[in-house]
Amino acid sequence: MSLVLSHNDIVQIGLRIASSAHLNAFCDHATSKPDIGRRLEDLRIVIYDHIPPSLSLRRCLTLVPNLVDLDLLLSAPFPPNLLDGVILEDLRFFCTNLLHDALVAFFAVHSRLSVLMLESCHAHGLPECPLHVTDLPHLKCISRPASCVSHFAKPGLTRLGMTLPNDTCSILLLLRAIPFRLFSVCTLTIDFRAGDPNILSSVIASCPTVRKLKLLEKPSAACCHVATCCAWNDTATWSKSMRSLTQLEEIMLRTASPIVQRSGNEDNERKVLMRWITGLCSVTRGQPHHHPTLYHIGV
């Protein structure tokens, strides 16, 4: 048992369980002294090296009724019906790698969740993620598989993270398919593929007031990382798109593609970043159009 600083900067009573032996020991301790479980607000069960007993997991979750934060990351195959009947009325933060079809009933009775982090859907053979029927009206932050979390992209969301689970999914198309313009999203993290031509235009269409933008290139064996195929190689268009994000403060780009012909030349790379900021092909020609709020670029 320990004191932990939670994601909302409130000190909570926390516990991390990393083995079946630790799980069983906690269950026995909390059964003999119920106040131990009732005081717990932050629980992280992270067991990857073996499959813990499902009865012990369910027993553990019934002994901690006042949880606010729960991490539940387990080794596959996952215990069936693990969360059936589990009710944690104060739960606000939930991170798990359980199959999404096992979460539908759990989310139905935990609609006050505000932070949700999911892993891969594993909904093989289904036309869409089972969570498409789920409504979490108090959600403020969600991240992980793009095709699953895009359903939760609604007004009121402040943080959105979308990852590419495979080569058949296009985050840019999913962003443009969101029926709302997400003016509330301040932080956006998305995967993309080298050669995607409309990265920033898709962001502008869906999250026009984003402040912190992180673009993560998805590795692909099919991509040759040629600089000319990258969206930022068109400096004028890239700079104009950045200025269209009028509240942008930070942009981080992770890519294996070179941003200059001679990779590693810091002087040339600095000049390219200045062109992104000013929109000029030359620092000595033309009138620069500096971004009004941008203060940090990282590549």
Residue pairs with C-beta under 8 A, 6 or more apart in sequence:
1 13
1 14
1 15
1 36
1 40
2 13
2 14
2 15
3 11
3 12
3 13
3 14
4 11
4 12
4 13
4 14
4 42
5 11
5 12
6 12
6 14
6 41
6 42
6 68
6 69
6 93
7 69
7 93
7 115
12 41
12 42
12 68
12 69
13 39
13 40
13 41
13 42
14 40
14 41
14 42
14 43
14 44
14 69
15 26
15 40
15 42
15 43
15 44
16 44
16 45
16 46
17 23
17 26
17 43
17 44
17 45
17 46
17 47
17 60
18 46
18 47
19 47
19 50
19 52
20 47
20 50
20 52
20 53
20 56
23 45
23 47
23 52
23 53
23 56
23 57
23 60
24 53
24 56
26 60
26 63
27 56
27 59
27 60
27 63
29 36
30 36
30 37
30 60
30 63
30 64
31 63
34 63
37 63
37 64
37 65
38 64
38 65
38 66
39 66
40 64
40 66
40 67
41 66
41 67
41 68
41 69
41 90
42 67
42 68
42 69
43 60
43 64
43 67
43 69
43 70
43 71
44 69
44 70
44 71
45 52
45 57
45 60
45 70
45 71
45 72
45 73
45 74
46 71
46 73
47 73
47 74
47 75
48 73
48 74
48 75
49 75
50 75
51 74
51 75
51 77
51 79
52 74
52 79
54 79
54 80
54 82
57 74
57 79
57 82
58 79
58 82
58 86
61 83
61 86
61 88
62 86
64 88
65 87
65 88
65 89
66 88
66 90
67 88
67 90
67 91
68 90
68 91
68 92
68 93
69 91
69 92
69 93
69 94
70 88
70 91
70 93
70 94
70 95
70 96
71 95
71 96
72 94
72 95
72 96
72 97
72 98
73 95
73 96
73 97
73 119
74 97
74 98
78 97
78 98
78 99
78 102
80 102
81 102
82 98
82 102
83 98
83 102
83 103
83 105
83 106
84 105
84 106
86 106
87 109
87 110
88 110
91 110
91 112
91 113
92 112
92 113
92 114
92 115
93 113
93 114
93 115
94 110
94 113
94 115
94 116
94 117
95 116
95 117
96 103
96 117
96 118
96 119
97 118
97 119
97 120
99 121
99 122
99 123
100 118
100 121
100 122
100 123
100 129
100 130
100 131
100 148
101 123
101 130
103 130
103 131
103 134
104 130
104 131
104 133
104 134
107 113
107 131
107 134
107 136
108 134
111 135
111 136
111 137
111 138
112 138
113 136
113 138
113 139
114 138
114 139
114 140
114 141
115 139
115 140
115 141
115 142
116 136
116 139
116 141
116 142
116 143
116 152
117 142
117 143
117 144
118 142
118 143
118 144
118 145
118 148
118 149
119 144
119 145
120 144
120 145
120 165
121 129
121 130
121 145
121 147
121 148
121 165
123 129
123 130
128 147
129 145
129 147
129 148
129 151
131 148
131 151
131 152
132 151
134 151
134 152
136 152
137 156
139 152
139 154
139 156
139 157
140 156
140 157
140 158
140 159
141 157
141 158
141 159
141 160
142 149
142 152
142 153
142 157
142 159
142 160
142 161
143 149
143 159
143 160
143 161
143 162
143 163
143 189
144 161
144 162
144 163
145 162
145 163
145 165
146 162
146 163
146 164
146 165
146 169
146 171
146 174
146 190
146 191
147 165
147 169
147 174
149 160
149 161
149 162
150 162
150 174
150 175
150 177
150 178
153 160
153 178
153 180
153 182
153 206
154 180
154 182
155 180
155 182
155 183
155 184
156 184
157 182
157 184
157 185
158 184
158 185
158 186
158 187
159 185
159 186
159 187
159 188
160 182
160 185
160 187
160 188
160 189
160 207
161 188
161 189
161 190
162 171
162 174
162 175
162 189
162 190
162 191
163 191
164 171
164 191
164 192
164 193
164 218
167 220
167 222
171 190
171 191
171 192
171 202
172 192
172 196
172 198
172 199
172 202
175 190
175 202
175 203
175 205
175 206
175 207
176 202
176 205
176 206
178 206
181 205
181 206
181 207
181 208
182 206
182 207
183 207
183 208
183 209
184 209
185 207
185 209
185 210
186 209
186 210
186 211
186 212
187 210
187 211
187 212
187 214
188 203
188 207
188 210
188 212
188 213
188 214
189 213
189 214
189 216
190 203
190 214
190 215
190 216
191 216
191 217
191 218
192 199
192 215
192 216
192 217
192 218
193 217
193 218
193 220
193 223
194 217
194 220
194 223
194 225
194 229
194 230
194 255
194 256
194 257
195 223
195 229
195 230
196 231
197 231
198 231
199 215
199 231
200 231
200 238
200 241
200 242
200 244
200 245
201 241
203 210
203 213
203 245
204 241
204 244
204 245
208 244
208 245
208 246
209 245
209 246
209 247
210 245
210 247
210 248
211 247
211 248
211 249
211 250
211 293
212 249
212 250
213 245
213 248
213 250
213 251
213 252
214 251
214 252
214 254
215 251
215 252
215 253
215 254
215 255
216 254
217 253
217 254
217 255
217 256
217 257
219 256
223 257
225 255
225 256
225 257
225 258
226 257
227 233
227 257
227 258
227 259
227 260
227 261
229 257
230 255
230 257
230 259
231 237
231 238
232 238
232 253
232 259
232 276
235 272
235 275
235 276
235 279
235 281
236 279
236 281
238 276
239 275
239 276
239 277
239 278
239 279
239 289
240 279
242 248
242 251
242 276
242 277
242 291
242 294
243 279
243 289
243 291
243 292
246 292
246 293
247 293
248 291
248 293
248 294
249 293
249 294
249 295
249 296
250 294
250 295
250 296
250 297
250 298
251 294
251 296
251 297
251 298
252 297
252 298
252 299
253 297
253 298
253 299
254 299
255 299
259 269
259 272
259 299
260 268
260 269
260 272
261 268
262 268
269 299
271 283
273 297
273 299
274 280
274 283
275 281
276 297
277 288
277 290
277 291
277 294
277 297
278 288
278 289
278 290
279 288
279 289
280 286
280 288
